[in-house]
Amino acid sequence: MRKILFVLFTLGSIFSATAQDIWTIDKGHSNIIFTVTHMVVSEVDGEFMDFEGTLTGGDENFNGSAVEFTAKTSSVNTGNTKRDAHLQSDDFFNSEAFPNITFKGKLVKEGNLYFLVGDFTMRDVTKEVRFPVKYNGKIDTGRGIVAGFKITGTLNRFDYGLKWNSAIEAGGLVVAEDVELTCKIELRQKK
């Protein structure tokens, strides 16, 4: 009897380990946007065009899901090729030496609120971050199940070695230290 229970327990553990839901980012319906203050009085937006990510496991409401994300720094797009080239240089991302921005952590639910918590790496610096997340729900489209999230947060670019700057005569910096992130993510359940 003990052998049978052991075998059933082992099979159950294997099944639950292999039956985890896997969700992948639908790049056609997602975007990774950043906003930075320019010349103290205006804001400039940019985005990463090449990115991928997965969400694995967790409960039916994604609490405890493992999250992995990568954005290619060479895919930065601000609508200005000269500025994009400057962002890819060693003054900022240094895309040649550090081609990826990565995140590895978990989606956690605390009461009615969600947070993305884990290690964010840019250039050669890794720091733990905690970003608020709005979970918009999930729906069966008839061609698969999709879920929607909006992630917001602020990073100090100086903390990650993106320290180029110049002071302006009126006071302040050409490019602010703080960078606002807004990620609108649609995930598709992998079949």
C-alpha angles and dihedrals in degrees: 000000000000090000091053092049090048092051092048091048091049093048090048091051092049092048094049091047093052097037096065115134115248121201125188131198115260098220093195090063101034137071139189109212131179129190127198131180113247125200089353093276108062141042131230124202128208137170142197114244098191116056142128138188146169137209117203135187126337126125127303089280093049094251108156094012115156112238128200124178137173131185123188109234091208088064094065111135125187096159091258119090095200092052091045090054090050091051090051091052127089089268087075130357099358089212093191095059097029109032097168141056108200141188127192121176145083142295107232131187119215111183105311094336130091128209134187106221127180149074119329116193126194123166103337097324125101122190133169112250136187117202127182114242130200110209108208096188135247135272139190106236094189087251095061142314120287131187130196133215138172117205122192133178148130130248129189103229091204088065088064099045098261091129106145111130147139129208120235123223094244090056132267132063132295089232120027121235095232120075121195117217126205117178119182106193132187114189128198122207110240114235 
